[in-house]
């Protein structure tokens, strides 16, 4: 069984367990993470589950967050403050609200349904019970009431599917790009008038990055069509690739005093040979 949650819920965990609605608890493993989108997938072996627990489980119906209307009802489900399953009700306050936290900026659904610590990874559902978002208390502000945020399900599903389908890449197939980089956080981007992303501080000689035309000073903003703004996120995405794969990398490069987008096609090298 694959269960979607937030990356910050499982990040750094030595062990993960899942408690089902019959109060049974089973060990789980983290299938994969994507810190850029604050998403993770954990899995539990069906063979480990009792027939009673298995009979209680229902697969969530997924909605379409792209077509959600502002003012529509929203119901947040989770484990607020660790007290147990809870439900809060409100409305969709805004869509594509750009919110920043810990060097990551995301476009989220905003709701006035209360979302507190413990709600993270829980479902935001519409009036019919279809999942339209994944709650994230990470983006809450203790000084503000009535502003909760959720990752839109239409944005989350392709990333979740990618994590579920990813295969374990062996050490001799591990991909190599050949750069050193650092995160350009929101405050640095604003102060130095730079785009948010990954600043390429060094490009290794004869590396796949150099052969594709990447240069020192480029700022990586997308990997295979998906936004990426941190080295951690880039490394996770690279971890799902094998040596020899071709990937599209979008960088922003200074040209005549302005940053211009440039798409590069990179043939990844073999890490073990790097």
C-alpha positions in Angstrom: 0.0 0.0 0.0 1.4 3.4 -1.0 0.5 6.4 1.2 1.3 10.0 0.3 2.4 12.4 2.9 4.7 15.4 3.3 8.4 15.1 3.1 8.9 17.1 6.3 6.8 14.5 8.1 9.3 11.7 7.4 12.5 13.6 6.9 15.3 12.4 9.2 13.1 9.5 10.6 15.0 6.4 11.7 11.7 4.4 11.5 8.2 5.0 10.2 5.0 3.4 11.3 1.4 3.7 10.1 -1.7 3.6 12.3 -4.8 2.5 10.6 -8.4 3.3 11.5 -8.8 0.1 13.5 -6.0 1.3 15.7 -3.6 -1.3 14.4 0.0 -0.1 13.8 2.4 -1.5 11.2 5.9 -0.7 10.2 6.4 1.2 7.0 9.3 2.3 4.8 9.9 5.5 2.9 9.6 4.7 -0.8 10.9 8.1 -1.9 10.8 11.8 -1.3 10.7 15.1 -3.2 11.7 17.9 -0.9 11.2 20.6 -3.6 7.4 19.8 -3.5 7.4 18.7 0.2 6.0 15.3 -0.8 6.9 11.8 0.2 5.5 8.3 -0.2 5.6 5.6 2.4 4.6 2.0 1.8 3.3 -0.9 3.9 3.4 -4.5 2.8 -0.1 -5.8 2.2 1.1 -9.3 3.3 1.8 -7.8 6.8 -1.8 -6.6 7.3 -4.5 -8.6 9.1 -7.6 -9.3 7.1 -9.6 -7.0 9.5 -7.3 -4.1 8.8 -7.3 -4.8 5.1 -11.0 -4.9 5.1 -11.2 -1.5 6.7 -9.0 0.3 4.1 -10.5 2.4 1.4 -8.6 4.1 -1.4 -9.1 7.8 -1.5 -10.9 9.3 -4.5 -8.8 12.0 -6.1 -10.4 15.3 -7.2 -9.2 18.0 -9.6 -7.7 20.9 -7.8 -7.3 22.8 -11.1 -11.0 23.2 -11.3 -11.7 24.0 -7.7 -13.5 27.3 -7.2 -12.7 29.9 -4.6 -15.5 29.8 -2.1 -16.0 26.0 -2.4 -16.2 24.0 0.8 -13.0 22.4 2.0 -12.6 19.8 4.8 -9.2 19.2 6.4 -8.6 15.8 7.9 -5.6 15.0 10.0 -4.1 14.3 13.4 -4.0 17.9 14.8 -1.5 18.3 17.7 -1.3 14.5 17.9 -4.7 14.2 19.7 -6.1 11.7 17.1 -8.0 12.0 13.9 -9.8 15.3 13.6 -11.8 17.2 11.0 -12.0 21.0 10.4 -14.3 22.7 7.9 -14.0 25.9 5.9 -13.7 27.2 2.3 -11.1 27.6 -0.4 -9.9 31.1 0.2 -7.5 31.4 -2.8 -5.7 29.3 -5.4 -2.1 29.4 -6.6 -1.1 31.3 -3.5 2.7 31.6 -3.6 4.1 30.7 -0.2 7.7 30.4 1.0 9.2 28.3 3.7 12.7 27.0 4.3 14.1 28.0 1.0 11.2 26.5 -1.0 8.5 28.5 -2.7 5.3 26.7 -3.7 1.9 27.6 -5.2 -0.7 26.3 -2.8 -4.4 26.1 -2.1 -5.3 28.5 0.7 -8.2 27.6 3.1 -9.7 28.9 6.2 -10.2 25.4 7.5 -7.8 25.1 10.5 -4.6 23.3 9.7 -2.3 22.7 12.7 0.8 20.7 13.4 -0.2 17.1 13.0 -2.5 17.9 10.0 0.5 17.7 7.7 0.1 14.9 5.1 -3.6 14.7 5.7 -6.2 15.2 3.1 -8.0 18.4 2.1 -11.2 17.1 0.6 -14.1 18.8 -1.2 -17.8 18.5 -0.3 -18.0 15.1 -2.0 -15.0 13.7 -0.2 -12.6 13.8 -3.1 -9.1 14.8 -2.2 -8.2 18.2 -3.6 -5.0 18.8 -1.6 -2.4 17.5 0.9 -2.4 19.6 4.0 0.9 21.2 5.0 1.2 22.8 8.4 4.8 23.7 7.5 3.4 26.8 5.8 1.3 27.9 8.7 2.1 31.1 10.7 1.4 31.1 14.4 0.6 34.8 14.2 -2.2 34.4 11.7 -5.5 32.6 12.0 -7.7 31.3 9.2 -4.9 30.8 6.7 -4.1 27.1 6.1 -2.3 25.8 3.0 -2.4 22.5 1.0 -0.4 21.2 -1.9 -2.9 21.0 -4.9 -3.6 17.4 -5.7 -3.3 18.0 -9.5 0.3 19.1 -8.9 1.1 16.4 -6.4 -0.2 13.3 -8.4 2.5 13.3 -11.1 5.3 13.6 -8.5 3.7 10.9 -6.3 3.4 8.6 -9.3 7.1 9.3 -10.2 8.1 8.4 -6.6 6.0 5.2 -6.7 7.3 4.0 -10.0 11.0 4.8 -9.3 13.3 1.9 -9.2 16.3 1.5 -6.9 19.3 2.6 -8.9 22.4 0.5 -8.3 25.7 2.2 -7.4 27.2 1.4 -10.8 24.2 3.0 -12.6 24.0 6.1 -10.5 23.8 9.3 -12.5 26.5 12.0 -12.5 26.0 15.7 -13.5 29.3 17.3 -12.4 28.5 20.6 -10.7 28.9 22.2 -7.3 25.9 24.3 -6.4 24.3 26.3 -3.6 20.7 27.2 -2.9 19.5 30.7 -3.8 17.0 31.3 -1.0 14.2 33.9 -1.2 16.1 36.5 0.9 19.3 36.2 -1.2 17.3 36.3 -4.4 15.7 39.5 -3.3 18.9 41.1 -2.0 21.1 40.2 -4.9 18.3 40.5 -7.6 18.8 36.9 -8.6 16.2 34.2 -9.5 15.5 31.5 -6.8 17.1 28.2 -7.7 20.5 26.4 -7.5 23.5 28.6 -8.2 26.1 26.7 -10.1 29.4 27.7 -8.4 31.6 25.2 -10.3 31.3 23.0 -13.4 33.6 20.0 -13.5 35.8 19.7 -16.6 34.5 17.2 -19.2 31.5 16.5 -17.1 28.0 15.9 -18.5 27.0 19.5 -17.3 29.9 21.1 -19.2 29.3 19.0 -22.3 25.6 20.2 -22.3 26.8 23.9 -22.1 26.2 24.6 -18.4 28.3 27.4 -17.1 29.4 28.7 -13.7 26.9 31.4 -12.6 23.9 29.6 -14.2 20.9 29.1 -11.8 19.1 25.8 -12.2 15.4 26.2 -11.9 13.9 23.1 -13.6 14.8 19.4 -14.0 12.8 17.4 -16.5 10.0 20.0 -16.5 9.7 20.1 -12.7 10.6 23.1 -10.6 13.7 22.6 -8.4 15.1 25.2 -6.0 17.4 23.3 -3.7 20.5 21.0 -4.0 18.7 18.5 -1.9 15.7 18.4 -4.3 18.1 18.2 -7.3 19.9 15.3 -5.7 16.6 13.5 -5.1 15.6 13.9 -8.7 19.0 12.7 -9.9 18.7 9.7 -7.6 15.7 8.6 -9.8 17.8 8.7 -12.9 20.4 6.3 -14.4 23.7 7.0 -16.1 23.1 7.5 -19.9 19.6 9.0 -19.5 18.9 12.3 -21.2 17.3 15.0 -19.1 16.1 18.5 -19.7 17.6 21.2 -17.4 16.4 24.8 -17.5 18.8 27.4 -16.2 18.6 31.1 -15.9 21.8 32.8 -17.2 22.8 36.4 -17.0 22.8 38.0 -20.4 23.2 41.8 -21.0 22.3 42.5 -17.4 19.2 40.3 -17.3 18.6 36.6 -16.5 17.3 34.7 -19.5 16.0 31.1 -19.5 18.0 28.5 -21.4 17.1 24.9 -21.8 19.9 22.4 -21.9 19.8 18.7 -22.8 22.1 16.7 -20.5 23.2 13.1 -21.0 24.0 12.0 -17.5 27.3 10.3 -16.8 28.2 7.4 -14.6 28.7 8.4 -11.0 31.1 5.6 -10.3 33.4 6.7 -13.1 33.3 10.4 -12.1 
